[in-house]
Amino acid sequence: MQKLTVTARRMKAIRDKRAAMTDDRRKKKAQNQRIGQKSDSDIHHKSDGSTERVSIKNNRGNFGNGTKKE
């Protein structure tokens, strides 16, 4: 969990909500629901629009590159 000030936490919540509600993100969420999520893997959306099932560790860790530069 991130240790943020009250103001920073509030601003982050606003940014996260705005990012989650973009058209692109909503389409990806709907597609994931159609495919069906499993508890042992994530669905990765490639830049060409296709999807593949990958490990949670790889998908959320940017395939070993970390998430600081995303």
N, C-alpha and C positions, 0 to 999 in steps of 0.2 A: 504494500500500500504506500502511496506517495504521501509524504508529510508536507501538506500545503497549508497556507494560511486560509482563513475563512474566505477572504476575497478571491484568492487564487483558485480555491476549490469551486467557488461559484462561477467564475469565468470559464474554468475548464469544463464544467457541466454544460454551459451554454455552447461552447465550441464543439463538444462531443455530440450534443443533440443536433446542432446544425449540420455536422458532418454525416451523422446517421440518417438524416432526412433528405439528403440529396437524391435526385432521380436515379443516378447510377447506383448508389448504395441500396436504395429501396428495391431496385430490380434484382440486385445480387441476393438480397435477403429473400425475396419471393422465389427466386430460382433455387436457393438452398432448401426452402421449405418443400418445394416440389420434388427435389431429389431425395430428401430425407437425411437428416443429420444422424450420425452414429456417435456414441460416446467415446470411441477409441480413435477417431480421426476427424479431420477438418476437410472442408471442400475449398480448394484453392481456385480462385478465378484468375486465369491467365490473361495476358494483355490482348490476345487474339479473340477473347470472348468465350473460349472453351473452359471447361472445369476439369479438375482431377482430384481424387481423394488422396490426401497426404497426411503425414503424422502431425499431431497438434504442435509438437515441439518445432518442427520445421516451418509450418505455416505462420505461427505466431512469433517465431524468432527470426523471420525474414531469411530463412534457409542458411543460417549460420552467419549472416552479415549484421545481425543486431537490428534494433529498431530506432536508434538515436538519429539516423540520417534520413528516415522516411518522411 
